[in-house]
Amino acid sequence: MRTLRARLTPYALIFPGGLWLAIFFVVPTLVMLSLSLQSGNVVDGFAFTWNWHSYVDGITTYHDQIIRSLLYGLAATVIQILIGFPVAYWIAFKGGNNKSVYLFLVLLPFLVSFVLRTISWQFLLSDNGILLGPLRDAGLLPQDFRVLATPYAVIGGLSYNFLPFMILPMYVALERIDPRLLEAAQDLYASRMQTFLRVVLPLSLPGVFAGVLMTFVPATSDYVNSSVLGGTNTTMIGNVIQNQFLVNQDYPVASALSFTLMALLLIGIFVYARALGTEDVLEVAAR
């Protein structure tokens, strides 16, 4: 009896999470896959006809938005690495007894709604807002200068909103580094740059890898920042999918675009993992 209980315990522990994923991820994904292969309309109804033209039509019509989303997501991810790594490094090695306080400050924006945080950027970056308005009145900026409705505003919003997802995993990886390794590198006459490149950076790669995954995927598929901070020339694929589902009610094309985006993101993740060397990263993380 004890042997049977011991064998069933792992399955019992994983059952609630597995059931949750099955109901709220697997089933909706299968339904969306079925919708992407259907044809029809809302009035006459939809029928499963193995209609692959939805994929062709979606990619042909909205390839610009797909490419734009990937570029925006990539740019936001790079910016988050450049900003997040120094922050995570400073908290891990210089935070002292106040690390928890600094991490709380990093997470503090999450206490406010995602949409409200994005709208606050709209107030900051508006033409006559509290940031650009005084600068324009002082003659420091030209009268026709604007940030809203430009790619810079959208990428800036994406970088800001998902920055904590980059900082936290990098902090975890950096905080695990034994300070004695840094002291040993200095004892071997390594400069600070050599210590960083040969010790700190390789040991922090698991955090960088996790941070990129946690930021690139949601940033690429986001539609809120483009809707609030962007314009007609900054439309992302998430906006197109939203409009196809809720406005045009063209469910097959919307579902096909969703799967196309999912496939592109998975391919990008596999290429990224291959280039970075997942086995090496996992080996470093296990040390």
PyRosetta script that sets phi, psi and omega in degrees:
from pyrosetta import init, pose_from_sequence

init()
pose = pose_from_sequence("MRTLRARLTPYALIFPGGLWLAIFFVVPTLVMLSLSLQSGNVVDGFAFTWNWHSYVDGITTYHDQIIRSLLYGLAATVIQILIGFPVAYWIAFKGGNNKSVYLFLVLLPFLVSFVLRTISWQFLLSDNGILLGPLRDAGLLPQDFRVLATPYAVIGGLSYNFLPFMILPMYVALERIDPRLLEAAQDLYASRMQTFLRVVLPLSLPGVFAGVLMTFVPATSDYVNSSVLGGTNTTMIGNVIQNQFLVNQDYPVASALSFTLMALLLIGIFVYARALGTEDVLEVAAR")
pose.set_psi(1, -43.4)
pose.set_omega(1, 178.8)
pose.set_phi(2, -64.7)
pose.set_psi(2, -37.2)
pose.set_omega(2, 178.8)
pose.set_phi(3, -64.3)
pose.set_psi(3, -42.3)
pose.set_omega(3, 178.3)
pose.set_phi(4, -64.1)
pose.set_psi(4, -41.6)
pose.set_omega(4, 179.2)
pose.set_phi(5, -64.3)
pose.set_psi(5, -40.4)
pose.set_omega(5, 179.1)
pose.set_phi(6, -64.0)
pose.set_psi(6, -36.0)
pose.set_omega(6, 179.0)
pose.set_phi(7, -71.6)
pose.set_psi(7, -34.3)
pose.set_omega(7, -176.2)
pose.set_phi(8, -84.7)
pose.set_psi(8, -18.3)
pose.set_omega(8, -176.7)
pose.set_phi(9, -57.8)
pose.set_psi(9, -48.2)
pose.set_omega(9, 178.6)
pose.set_phi(10, -58.8)
pose.set_psi(10, -39.0)
pose.set_omega(10, 179.7)
pose.set_phi(11, -69.3)
pose.set_psi(11, -36.3)
pose.set_omega(11, 178.1)
pose.set_phi(12, -66.8)
pose.set_psi(12, -35.4)
pose.set_omega(12, 179.5)
pose.set_phi(13, -70.5)
pose.set_psi(13, -35.5)
pose.set_omega(13, -177.4)
pose.set_phi(14, -87.3)
pose.set_psi(14, -11.9)
pose.set_omega(14, -175.8)
pose.set_phi(15, -61.2)
pose.set_psi(15, -48.2)
pose.set_omega(15, -179.3)
pose.set_phi(16, -59.2)
pose.set_psi(16, -45.1)
pose.set_omega(16, 178.7)
pose.set_phi(17, -65.7)
pose.set_psi(17, -40.1)
pose.set_omega(17, 177.8)
pose.set_phi(18, -64.7)
pose.set_psi(18, -39.3)
pose.set_omega(18, 178.0)
pose.set_phi(19, -65.6)
pose.set_psi(19, -41.0)
pose.set_omega(19, 177.7)
pose.set_phi(20, -60.3)
pose.set_psi(20, -47.2)
pose.set_omega(20, 179.7)
pose.set_phi(21, -64.1)
pose.set_psi(21, -38.4)
pose.set_omega(21, -178.8)
pose.set_phi(22, -64.5)
pose.set_psi(22, -42.5)
pose.set_omega(22, -175.8)
pose.set_phi(23, -75.5)
pose.set_psi(23, -42.5)
pose.set_omega(23, -170.5)
pose.set_phi(24, -104.1)
pose.set_psi(24, -1.4)
pose.set_omega(24, 177.0)
pose.set_phi(25, -129.4)
pose.set_psi(25, -56.1)
pose.set_omega(25, -175.1)
pose.set_phi(26, -65.6)
pose.set_psi(26, -49.9)
pose.set_omega(26, -178.1)
pose.set_phi(27, -62.8)
pose.set_psi(27, -49.1)
pose.set_omega(27, 177.0)
pose.set_phi(28, -60.8)
pose.set_psi(28, -34.5)
pose.set_omega(28, 178.8)
pose.set_phi(29, -65.4)
pose.set_psi(29, -42.6)
pose.set_omega(29, 178.3)
pose.set_phi(30, -65.8)
pose.set_psi(30, -39.1)
pose.set_omega(30, 177.4)
pose.set_phi(31, -63.4)
pose.set_psi(31, -43.5)
pose.set_omega(31, 179.3)
pose.set_phi(32, -66.1)
pose.set_psi(32, -36.7)
pose.set_omega(32, 175.8)
pose.set_phi(33, -62.4)
pose.set_psi(33, -41.4)
pose.set_omega(33, 177.2)
pose.set_phi(34, -63.9)
pose.set_psi(34, -41.5)
pose.set_omega(34, 179.5)
pose.set_phi(35, -63.0)
pose.set_psi(35, -36.5)
pose.set_omega(35, -177.8)
pose.set_phi(36, -65.9)
pose.set_psi(36, -19.4)
pose.set_omega(36, -179.3)
pose.set_phi(37, -106.0)
pose.set_psi(37, 12.8)
pose.set_omega(37, 179.2)
pose.set_phi(38, -99.7)
pose.set_psi(38, 166.2)
pose.set_omega(38, 175.9)
pose.set_phi(39, -136.3)
pose.set_psi(39, 156.0)
pose.set_omega(39, -179.3)
pose.set_phi(40, 134.2)
pose.set_psi(40, -159.8)
pose.set_omega(40, 178.9)
pose.set_phi(41, -149.5)
pose.set_psi(41, 175.1)
pose.set_omega(41, -175.9)
pose.set_phi(42, -67.0)
pose.set_psi(42, -35.0)
pose.set_omega(42, -176.8)
pose.set_phi(43, -71.2)
pose.set_psi(43, -51.1)
pose.set_omega(43, -176.6)
pose.set_phi(44, -88.3)
pose.set_psi(44, -11.6)
pose.set_omega(44, -179.0)
pose.set_phi(45, 94.0)
pose.set_psi(45, 167.1)
pose.set_omega(45, -179.7)
pose.set_phi(46, -111.8)
pose.set_psi(46, 146.7)
pose.set_omega(46, 179.4)
pose.set_phi(47, -133.9)
pose.set_psi(47, 142.6)
pose.set_omega(47, -179.7)
pose.set_phi(48, -75.5)
pose.set_psi(48, 113.9)
pose.set_omega(48, -175.1)
pose.set_phi(49, -130.6)
pose.set_psi(49, 14.7)
pose.set_omega(49, -175.1)
pose.set_phi(50, 53.4)
pose.set_psi(50, 47.1)
pose.set_omega(50, -176.2)
pose.set_phi(51, -85.2)
pose.set_psi(51, 94.7)
pose.set_omega(51, 179.3)
pose.set_phi(52, -81.1)
pose.set_psi(52, -6.7)
pose.set_omega(52, -178.6)
pose.set_phi(53, -66.5)
pose.set_psi(53, -22.8)
pose.set_omega(53, 178.1)
pose.set_phi(54, -61.0)
pose.set_psi(54, -37.4)
pose.set_omega(54, 178.3)
pose.set_phi(55, -68.9)
pose.set_psi(55, -44.4)
pose.set_omega(55, -179.4)
pose.set_phi(56, -64.5)
pose.set_psi(56, -46.1)
pose.set_omega(56, -179.3)
pose.set_phi(57, -64.4)
pose.set_psi(57, -41.1)
pose.set_omega(57, -178.7)
pose.set_phi(58, -64.4)
pose.set_psi(58, -46.4)
pose.set_omega(58, -179.6)
pose.set_phi(59, -67.7)
pose.set_psi(59, -40.6)
pose.set_omega(59, -178.8)
pose.set_phi(60, -65.8)
pose.set_psi(60, -40.6)
pose.set_omega(60, -175.1)
pose.set_phi(61, -79.9)
pose.set_psi(61, -36.5)
pose.set_omega(61, -170.8)
pose.set_phi(62, -118.8)
pose.set_psi(62, 30.3)
pose.set_omega(62, -179.9)
pose.set_phi(63, -67.5)
pose.set_psi(63, -31.0)
pose.set_omega(63, 177.9)
pose.set_phi(64, -63.3)
pose.set_psi(64, -43.6)
pose.set_omega(64, -180.0)
pose.set_phi(65, -66.6)
pose.set_psi(65, -34.9)
pose.set_omega(65, 178.6)
pose.set_phi(66, -65.6)
pose.set_psi(66, -48.2)
pose.set_omega(66, 179.4)
pose.set_phi(67, -63.2)
pose.set_psi(67, -41.6)
pose.set_omega(67, 179.6)
pose.set_phi(68, -61.7)
pose.set_psi(68, -40.9)
pose.set_omega(68, 179.8)
pose.set_phi(69, -64.1)
pose.set_psi(69, -42.8)
pose.set_omega(69, 178.7)
pose.set_phi(70, -63.7)
pose.set_psi(70, -41.2)
pose.set_omega(70, 179.7)
pose.set_phi(71, -67.7)
pose.set_psi(71, -42.2)
pose.set_omega(71, 177.9)
pose.set_phi(72, -63.1)
pose.set_psi(72, -44.0)
pose.set_omega(72, 179.5)
pose.set_phi(73, -63.2)
pose.set_psi(73, -40.2)
pose.set_omega(73, 178.6)
pose.set_phi(74, -66.6)
pose.set_psi(74, -44.4)
pose.set_omega(74, 180.0)
pose.set_phi(75, -63.0)
pose.set_psi(75, -43.6)
pose.set_omega(75, 179.2)
pose.set_phi(76, -63.6)
pose.set_psi(76, -38.7)
pose.set_omega(76, 179.8)
pose.set_phi(77, -64.9)
pose.set_psi(77, -43.4)
pose.set_omega(77, 178.8)
pose.set_phi(78, -62.8)
pose.set_psi(78, -43.4)
pose.set_omega(78, 178.7)
pose.set_phi(79, -61.8)
pose.set_psi(79, -40.7)
pose.set_omega(79, -179.7)
pose.set_phi(80, -66.4)
pose.set_psi(80, -35.3)
pose.set_omega(80, 176.0)
pose.set_phi(81, -65.4)
pose.set_psi(81, -45.3)
pose.set_omega(81, -178.2)
pose.set_phi(82, -64.0)
pose.set_psi(82, -35.2)
pose.set_omega(82, 179.4)
pose.set_phi(83, -86.3)
pose.set_psi(83, -42.6)
pose.set_omega(83, -172.1)
pose.set_phi(84, -73.0)
pose.set_psi(84, -34.9)
pose.set_omega(84, -177.2)
pose.set_phi(85, -63.4)
pose.set_psi(85, -49.0)
pose.set_omega(85, 176.9)
pose.set_phi(86, -59.4)
pose.set_psi(86, -38.0)
pose.set_omega(86, 179.1)
pose.set_phi(87, -64.4)
pose.set_psi(87, -47.9)
pose.set_omega(87, 179.3)
pose.set_phi(88, -63.0)
pose.set_psi(88, -39.9)
pose.set_omega(88, 179.4)
pose.set_phi(89, -63.1)
pose.set_psi(89, -44.8)
pose.set_omega(89, -178.1)
pose.set_phi(90, -65.2)
pose.set_psi(90, -42.9)
pose.set_omega(90, 179.4)
pose.set_phi(91, -64.3)
pose.set_psi(91, -41.9)
pose.set_omega(91, -175.9)
pose.set_phi(92, -68.4)
pose.set_psi(92, -40.6)
pose.set_omega(92, -172.7)
pose.set_phi(93, -105.8)
pose.set_psi(93, -21.0)
pose.set_omega(93, -176.8)
pose.set_phi(94, -119.5)
pose.set_psi(94, -3.2)
pose.set_omega(94, -175.4)
pose.set_phi(95, -71.1)
pose.set_psi(95, -27.0)
pose.set_omega(95, 179.3)
pose.set_phi(96, 61.3)
pose.set_psi(96, -134.4)
pose.set_omega(96, -178.9)
pose.set_phi(97, -80.6)
pose.set_psi(97, -3.4)
pose.set_omega(97, -177.7)
pose.set_phi(98, -103.1)
pose.set_psi(98, 17.9)
pose.set_omega(98, -179.1)
pose.set_phi(99, -58.0)
pose.set_psi(99, -41.7)
pose.set_omega(99, -179.1)
pose.set_phi(100, -63.0)
pose.set_psi(100, -36.5)
pose.set_omega(100, 179.0)
pose.set_phi(101, -65.9)
pose.set_psi(101, -44.1)
pose.set_omega(101, -179.0)
pose.set_phi(102, -66.8)
pose.set_psi(102, -38.6)
pose.set_omega(102, 177.2)
pose.set_phi(103, -65.9)
pose.set_psi(103, -36.2)
pose.set_omega(103, 176.3)
pose.set_phi(104, -63.4)
pose.set_psi(104, -39.7)
pose.set_omega(104, 178.2)
pose.set_phi(105, -65.1)
pose.set_psi(105, -35.0)
pose.set_omega(105, 176.8)
pose.set_phi(106, -64.3)
pose.set_psi(106, -38.7)
pose.set_omega(106, -177.3)
pose.set_phi(107, -86.9)
pose.set_psi(107, -9.5)
pose.set_omega(107, -175.5)
pose.set_phi(108, -54.9)
pose.set_psi(108, -40.8)
pose.set_omega(108, 178.7)
pose.set_phi(109, -59.5)
pose.set_psi(109, -23.5)
pose.set_omega(109, -179.7)
pose.set_phi(110, -69.9)
pose.set_psi(110, -11.2)
pose.set_omega(110, 176.1)
pose.set_phi(111, -75.9)
pose.set_psi(111, -9.8)
pose.set_omega(111, 177.6)
pose.set_phi(112, -109.7)
pose.set_psi(112, 146.2)
pose.set_omega(112, -179.0)
pose.set_phi(113, -56.4)
pose.set_psi(113, 143.1)
pose.set_omega(113, 178.4)
pose.set_phi(114, -55.5)
pose.set_psi(114, -43.9)
pose.set_omega(114, -178.6)
pose.set_phi(115, -66.7)
pose.set_psi(115, -42.1)
pose.set_omega(115, -179.7)
pose.set_phi(116, -65.7)
pose.set_psi(116, -37.6)
pose.set_omega(116, 177.5)
pose.set_phi(117, -63.3)
pose.set_psi(117, -37.8)
pose.set_omega(117, 179.4)
pose.set_phi(118, -70.8)
pose.set_psi(118, -39.2)
pose.set_omega(118, 177.6)
pose.set_phi(119, -64.7)
pose.set_psi(119, -33.9)
pose.set_omega(119, 177.7)
pose.set_phi(120, -62.1)
pose.set_psi(120, -34.2)
pose.set_omega(120, 175.3)
pose.set_phi(121, -66.5)
pose.set_psi(121, -32.0)
pose.set_omega(121, 177.9)
pose.set_phi(122, -63.9)
pose.set_psi(122, -39.7)
pose.set_omega(122, 177.0)
pose.set_phi(123, -66.5)
pose.set_psi(123, -39.5)
pose.set_omega(123, -178.4)
pose.set_phi(124, -67.6)
pose.set_psi(124, -38.8)
pose.set_omega(124, -171.9)
pose.set_phi(125, -98.7)
pose.set_psi(125, 1.3)
pose.set_omega(125, 179.9)
pose.set_phi(126, -64.7)
pose.set_psi(126, 157.3)
pose.set_omega(126, -173.4)
pose.set_phi(127, -57.7)
pose.set_psi(127, -38.1)
pose.set_omega(127, 179.9)
pose.set_phi(128, -113.4)
pose.set_psi(128, 27.9)
pose.set_omega(128, -178.0)
pose.set_phi(129, -75.8)
pose.set_psi(129, -175.9)
pose.set_omega(129, -175.4)
pose.set_phi(130, -72.0)
pose.set_psi(130, -13.5)
pose.set_omega(130, 179.8)
pose.set_phi(131, -100.1)
pose.set_psi(131, -53.8)
pose.set_omega(131, -175.9)
pose.set_phi(132, -83.1)
pose.set_psi(132, -29.6)
pose.set_omega(132, -178.2)
pose.set_phi(133, -58.5)
pose.set_psi(133, -54.9)
pose.set_omega(133, 178.7)
pose.set_phi(134, -61.3)
pose.set_psi(134, -36.8)
pose.set_omega(134, 178.9)
pose.set_phi(135, -65.6)
pose.set_psi(135, -37.4)
pose.set_omega(135, 177.9)
pose.set_phi(136, -70.7)
pose.set_psi(136, -39.8)
pose.set_omega(136, 178.9)
pose.set_phi(137, -65.4)
pose.set_psi(137, -31.8)
pose.set_omega(137, 179.9)
pose.set_phi(138, -81.3)
pose.set_psi(138, -3.5)
pose.set_omega(138, 179.3)
pose.set_phi(139, 81.2)
pose.set_psi(139, 9.7)
pose.set_omega(139, 179.8)
pose.set_phi(140, -81.3)
pose.set_psi(140, -17.5)
pose.set_omega(140, 177.8)
pose.set_phi(141, -129.0)
pose.set_psi(141, 145.2)
pose.set_omega(141, 176.0)
pose.set_phi(142, -65.3)
pose.set_psi(142, 155.1)
pose.set_omega(142, -175.7)
pose.set_phi(143, -64.7)
pose.set_psi(143, -29.1)
pose.set_omega(143, -178.5)
pose.set_phi(144, -91.8)
pose.set_psi(144, 8.3)
pose.set_omega(144, 179.9)
pose.set_phi(145, -74.5)
pose.set_psi(145, 135.8)
pose.set_omega(145, 177.9)
pose.set_phi(146, -151.8)
pose.set_psi(146, 154.1)
pose.set_omega(146, 179.8)
pose.set_phi(147, -114.9)
pose.set_psi(147, -39.7)
pose.set_omega(147, 179.2)
pose.set_phi(148, -59.9)
pose.set_psi(148, 151.9)
pose.set_omega(148, 179.5)
pose.set_phi(149, 65.8)
pose.set_psi(149, 25.4)
pose.set_omega(149, 176.1)
pose.set_phi(150, -124.8)
pose.set_psi(150, 160.7)
pose.set_omega(150, 176.7)
pose.set_phi(151, -59.1)
pose.set_psi(151, -30.1)
pose.set_omega(151, -179.2)
pose.set_phi(152, -63.6)
pose.set_psi(152, -39.1)
pose.set_omega(152, 179.4)
pose.set_phi(153, -66.9)
pose.set_psi(153, -43.3)
pose.set_omega(153, -178.7)
pose.set_phi(154, -66.0)
pose.set_psi(154, -47.1)
pose.set_omega(154, 180.0)
pose.set_phi(155, -64.4)
pose.set_psi(155, -38.9)
pose.set_omega(155, 177.0)
pose.set_phi(156, -62.9)
pose.set_psi(156, -42.5)
pose.set_omega(156, 177.3)
pose.set_phi(157, -63.9)
pose.set_psi(157, -42.6)
pose.set_omega(157, 177.3)
pose.set_phi(158, -62.0)
pose.set_psi(158, -43.6)
pose.set_omega(158, -178.9)
pose.set_phi(159, -62.9)
pose.set_psi(159, -42.4)
pose.set_omega(159, -178.7)
pose.set_phi(160, -67.9)
pose.set_psi(160, -47.4)
pose.set_omega(160, -172.6)
pose.set_phi(161, -67.3)
pose.set_psi(161, -32.6)
pose.set_omega(161, -176.5)
pose.set_phi(162, -105.5)
pose.set_psi(162, 7.5)
pose.set_omega(162, -178.0)
pose.set_phi(163, -59.3)
pose.set_psi(163, -42.6)
pose.set_omega(163, 178.9)
pose.set_phi(164, -58.8)
pose.set_psi(164, -31.1)
pose.set_omega(164, 178.6)
pose.set_phi(165, -67.8)
pose.set_psi(165, -19.9)
pose.set_omega(165, 175.9)
pose.set_phi(166, -89.0)
pose.set_psi(166, -38.8)
pose.set_omega(166, -175.9)
pose.set_phi(167, -68.6)
pose.set_psi(167, -44.6)
pose.set_omega(167, -172.0)
pose.set_phi(168, -61.8)
pose.set_psi(168, -51.8)
pose.set_omega(168, 179.1)
pose.set_phi(169, -64.4)
pose.set_psi(169, -33.8)
pose.set_omega(169, 177.5)
pose.set_phi(170, -68.5)
pose.set_psi(170, -36.9)
pose.set_omega(170, 176.8)
pose.set_phi(171, -63.0)
pose.set_psi(171, -43.1)
pose.set_omega(171, -180.0)
pose.set_phi(172, -59.8)
pose.set_psi(172, -43.8)
pose.set_omega(172, -179.8)
pose.set_phi(173, -67.1)
pose.set_psi(173, -41.6)
pose.set_omega(173, -178.9)
pose.set_phi(174, -70.4)
pose.set_psi(174, -35.7)
pose.set_omega(174, -177.0)
pose.set_phi(175, -68.8)
pose.set_psi(175, -23.2)
pose.set_omega(175, 179.5)
pose.set_phi(176, -80.3)
pose.set_psi(176, -11.0)
pose.set_omega(176, -179.0)
pose.set_phi(177, -69.7)
pose.set_psi(177, 127.6)
pose.set_omega(177, 179.6)
pose.set_phi(178, -71.1)
pose.set_psi(178, 121.8)
pose.set_omega(178, 179.3)
pose.set_phi(179, -58.0)
pose.set_psi(179, -23.6)
pose.set_omega(179, 179.3)
pose.set_phi(180, -65.4)
pose.set_psi(180, -25.8)
pose.set_omega(180, 176.1)
pose.set_phi(181, -66.0)
pose.set_psi(181, -38.7)
pose.set_omega(181, 177.7)
pose.set_phi(182, -67.5)
pose.set_psi(182, -39.9)
pose.set_omega(182, 178.3)
pose.set_phi(183, -65.4)
pose.set_psi(183, -38.2)
pose.set_omega(183, 179.0)
pose.set_phi(184, -65.1)
pose.set_psi(184, -39.0)
pose.set_omega(184, 178.1)
pose.set_phi(185, -63.2)
pose.set_psi(185, -40.4)
pose.set_omega(185, 178.7)
pose.set_phi(186, -68.5)
pose.set_psi(186, -35.4)
pose.set_omega(186, 177.0)
pose.set_phi(187, -64.1)
pose.set_psi(187, -27.2)
pose.set_omega(187, 178.1)
pose.set_phi(188, -91.0)
pose.set_psi(188, 19.2)
pose.set_omega(188, 174.8)
pose.set_phi(189, 65.0)
pose.set_psi(189, 28.7)
pose.set_omega(189, 174.2)
pose.set_phi(190, -80.7)
pose.set_psi(190, 138.9)
pose.set_omega(190, 176.9)
pose.set_phi(191, -74.1)
pose.set_psi(191, 171.3)
pose.set_omega(191, 179.1)
pose.set_phi(192, -62.2)
pose.set_psi(192, -39.1)
pose.set_omega(192, 178.8)
pose.set_phi(193, -66.4)
pose.set_psi(193, -42.2)
pose.set_omega(193, 178.1)
pose.set_phi(194, -64.5)
pose.set_psi(194, -39.7)
pose.set_omega(194, 177.7)
pose.set_phi(195, -62.5)
pose.set_psi(195, -41.1)
pose.set_omega(195, -179.9)
pose.set_phi(196, -67.0)
pose.set_psi(196, -46.3)
pose.set_omega(196, -174.6)
pose.set_phi(197, -72.3)
pose.set_psi(197, -33.0)
pose.set_omega(197, -173.7)
pose.set_phi(198, -100.3)
pose.set_psi(198, -17.0)
pose.set_omega(198, -177.6)
pose.set_phi(199, -120.0)
pose.set_psi(199, -59.9)
pose.set_omega(199, -173.0)
pose.set_phi(200, -67.4)
pose.set_psi(200, -50.5)
pose.set_omega(200, -176.0)
pose.set_phi(201, -61.9)
pose.set_psi(201, -48.9)
pose.set_omega(201, 178.2)
pose.set_phi(202, -60.2)
pose.set_psi(202, -38.3)
pose.set_omega(202, -179.2)
pose.set_phi(203, -74.5)
pose.set_psi(203, -17.4)
pose.set_omega(203, 178.8)
pose.set_phi(204, -93.0)
pose.set_psi(204, -4.1)
pose.set_omega(204, -177.2)
pose.set_phi(205, -58.9)
pose.set_psi(205, -37.0)
pose.set_omega(205, 176.2)
pose.set_phi(206, -58.0)
pose.set_psi(206, -38.8)
pose.set_omega(206, 177.9)
pose.set_phi(207, -69.6)
pose.set_psi(207, -39.5)
pose.set_omega(207, 177.1)
pose.set_phi(208, -63.1)
pose.set_psi(208, -43.7)
pose.set_omega(208, 179.6)
pose.set_phi(209, -59.2)
pose.set_psi(209, -48.0)
pose.set_omega(209, 179.8)
pose.set_phi(210, -66.1)
pose.set_psi(210, -39.7)
pose.set_omega(210, -179.6)
pose.set_phi(211, -63.9)
pose.set_psi(211, -39.7)
pose.set_omega(211, 178.4)
pose.set_phi(212, -63.4)
pose.set_psi(212, -42.9)
pose.set_omega(212, 179.2)
pose.set_phi(213, -63.6)
pose.set_psi(213, -38.7)
pose.set_omega(213, -175.9)
pose.set_phi(214, -77.8)
pose.set_psi(214, -13.1)
pose.set_omega(214, -178.4)
pose.set_phi(215, -113.2)
pose.set_psi(215, -39.7)
pose.set_omega(215, -176.1)
pose.set_phi(216, -65.5)
pose.set_psi(216, -43.2)
pose.set_omega(216, -177.0)
pose.set_phi(217, -64.3)
pose.set_psi(217, -53.9)
pose.set_omega(217, 179.4)
pose.set_phi(218, -67.8)
pose.set_psi(218, -31.3)
pose.set_omega(218, 179.6)
pose.set_phi(219, -67.3)
pose.set_psi(219, -39.0)
pose.set_omega(219, -179.6)
pose.set_phi(220, -68.8)
pose.set_psi(220, -35.7)
pose.set_omega(220, -177.0)
pose.set_phi(221, -94.0)
pose.set_psi(221, 3.4)
pose.set_omega(221, -177.5)
pose.set_phi(222, -70.6)
pose.set_psi(222, 151.3)
pose.set_omega(222, 176.0)
pose.set_phi(223, -131.6)
pose.set_psi(223, -13.5)
pose.set_omega(223, -177.1)
pose.set_phi(224, -68.6)
pose.set_psi(224, -47.4)
pose.set_omega(224, -177.2)
pose.set_phi(225, -62.8)
pose.set_psi(225, -40.3)
pose.set_omega(225, 178.5)
pose.set_phi(226, -67.4)
pose.set_psi(226, -35.6)
pose.set_omega(226, -179.9)
pose.set_phi(227, -69.6)
pose.set_psi(227, -39.6)
pose.set_omega(227, -174.6)
pose.set_phi(228, -87.7)
pose.set_psi(228, -42.3)
pose.set_omega(228, -172.6)
pose.set_phi(229, -101.9)
pose.set_psi(229, -15.6)
pose.set_omega(229, -174.5)
pose.set_phi(230, -99.7)
pose.set_psi(230, -171.2)
pose.set_omega(230, 178.8)
pose.set_phi(231, -137.3)
pose.set_psi(231, -159.4)
pose.set_omega(231, -176.8)
pose.set_phi(232, -68.2)
pose.set_psi(232, -25.4)
pose.set_omega(232, -178.3)
pose.set_phi(233, -94.0)
pose.set_psi(233, 5.3)
pose.set_omega(233, 179.8)
pose.set_phi(234, -121.6)
pose.set_psi(234, 20.5)
pose.set_omega(234, -178.8)
pose.set_phi(235, -63.8)
pose.set_psi(235, 130.9)
pose.set_omega(235, 178.5)
pose.set_phi(236, -103.1)
pose.set_psi(236, 167.7)
pose.set_omega(236, -176.2)
pose.set_phi(237, -64.8)
pose.set_psi(237, -28.1)
pose.set_omega(237, 176.2)
pose.set_phi(238, -62.4)
pose.set_psi(238, -37.7)
pose.set_omega(238, 176.3)
pose.set_phi(239, -65.0)
pose.set_psi(239, -39.4)
pose.set_omega(239, 179.7)
pose.set_phi(240, -64.8)
pose.set_psi(240, -44.9)
pose.set_omega(240, -179.9)
pose.set_phi(241, -62.6)
pose.set_psi(241, -42.1)
pose.set_omega(241, 178.1)
pose.set_phi(242, -60.1)
pose.set_psi(242, -45.9)
pose.set_omega(242, -179.6)
pose.set_phi(243, -66.0)
pose.set_psi(243, -38.2)
pose.set_omega(243, 179.6)
pose.set_phi(244, -65.7)
pose.set_psi(244, -37.0)
pose.set_omega(244, 179.6)
pose.set_phi(245, -75.3)
pose.set_psi(245, -49.8)
pose.set_omega(245, -167.5)
pose.set_phi(246, -96.5)
pose.set_psi(246, -27.2)
pose.set_omega(246, -176.7)
pose.set_phi(247, -102.5)
pose.set_psi(247, -60.0)
pose.set_omega(247, -178.1)
pose.set_phi(248, -78.6)
pose.set_psi(248, -20.5)
pose.set_omega(248, -178.7)
pose.set_phi(249, 55.2)
pose.set_psi(249, 35.6)
pose.set_omega(249, 175.2)
pose.set_phi(250, -94.5)
pose.set_psi(250, 78.6)
pose.set_omega(250, -172.7)
pose.set_phi(251, -62.9)
pose.set_psi(251, -39.1)
pose.set_omega(251, 178.7)
pose.set_phi(252, -61.0)
pose.set_psi(252, -46.0)
pose.set_omega(252, -179.9)
pose.set_phi(253, -66.7)
pose.set_psi(253, -41.3)
pose.set_omega(253, 179.1)
pose.set_phi(254, -61.7)
pose.set_psi(254, -43.5)
pose.set_omega(254, 179.1)
pose.set_phi(255, -67.1)
pose.set_psi(255, -39.9)
pose.set_omega(255, 178.7)
pose.set_phi(256, -63.6)
pose.set_psi(256, -41.1)
pose.set_omega(256, 177.4)
pose.set_phi(257, -65.0)
pose.set_psi(257, -37.4)
pose.set_omega(257, 178.4)
pose.set_phi(258, -62.9)
pose.set_psi(258, -43.9)
pose.set_omega(258, 179.1)
pose.set_phi(259, -70.4)
pose.set_psi(259, -33.8)
pose.set_omega(259, 175.9)
pose.set_phi(260, -62.8)
pose.set_psi(260, -45.3)
pose.set_omega(260, 177.8)
pose.set_phi(261, -63.2)
pose.set_psi(261, -41.3)
pose.set_omega(261, 178.9)
pose.set_phi(262, -61.6)
pose.set_psi(262, -42.5)
pose.set_omega(262, 179.8)
pose.set_phi(263, -65.0)
pose.set_psi(263, -43.0)
pose.set_omega(263, 179.5)
pose.set_phi(264, -63.9)
pose.set_psi(264, -40.0)
pose.set_omega(264, 179.1)
pose.set_phi(265, -67.0)
pose.set_psi(265, -40.6)
pose.set_omega(265, 178.6)
pose.set_phi(266, -64.7)
pose.set_psi(266, -41.6)
pose.set_omega(266, 177.4)
pose.set_phi(267, -62.3)
pose.set_psi(267, -44.3)
pose.set_omega(267, 178.8)
pose.set_phi(268, -61.9)
pose.set_psi(268, -39.4)
pose.set_omega(268, 178.9)
pose.set_phi(269, -65.2)
pose.set_psi(269, -44.0)
pose.set_omega(269, -179.7)
pose.set_phi(270, -64.8)
pose.set_psi(270, -41.3)
pose.set_omega(270, 177.9)
pose.set_phi(271, -64.1)
pose.set_psi(271, -43.2)
pose.set_omega(271, 178.9)
pose.set_phi(272, -62.5)
pose.set_psi(272, -44.8)
pose.set_omega(272, 179.2)
pose.set_phi(273, -64.5)
pose.set_psi(273, -37.7)
pose.set_omega(273, 179.0)
pose.set_phi(274, -66.5)
pose.set_psi(274, -43.0)
pose.set_omega(274, -178.3)
pose.set_phi(275, -68.3)
pose.set_psi(275, -38.6)
pose.set_omega(275, -179.1)
pose.set_phi(276, -76.8)
pose.set_psi(276, -26.9)
pose.set_omega(276, -178.1)
pose.set_phi(277, 88.4)
pose.set_psi(277, 79.6)
pose.set_omega(277, -175.2)
pose.set_phi(278, -60.2)
pose.set_psi(278, -40.6)
pose.set_omega(278, -178.8)
pose.set_phi(279, -62.8)
pose.set_psi(279, -39.6)
pose.set_omega(279, 178.1)
pose.set_phi(280, -66.1)
pose.set_psi(280, -39.5)
pose.set_omega(280, 179.8)
pose.set_phi(281, -64.9)
pose.set_psi(281, -45.2)
pose.set_omega(281, 179.6)
pose.set_phi(282, -65.4)
pose.set_psi(282, -35.5)
pose.set_omega(282, 178.3)
pose.set_phi(283, -65.0)
pose.set_psi(283, -42.0)
pose.set_omega(283, 177.7)
pose.set_phi(284, -65.1)
pose.set_psi(284, -40.6)
pose.set_omega(284, -178.4)
pose.set_phi(285, -66.1)
pose.set_psi(285, -28.7)
pose.set_omega(285, -176.8)
pose.set_phi(286, -81.9)
pose.set_psi(286, -11.0)
pose.set_omega(286, -177.7)
pose.set_phi(287, -72.4)
pose.dump_pdb("model.pdb")
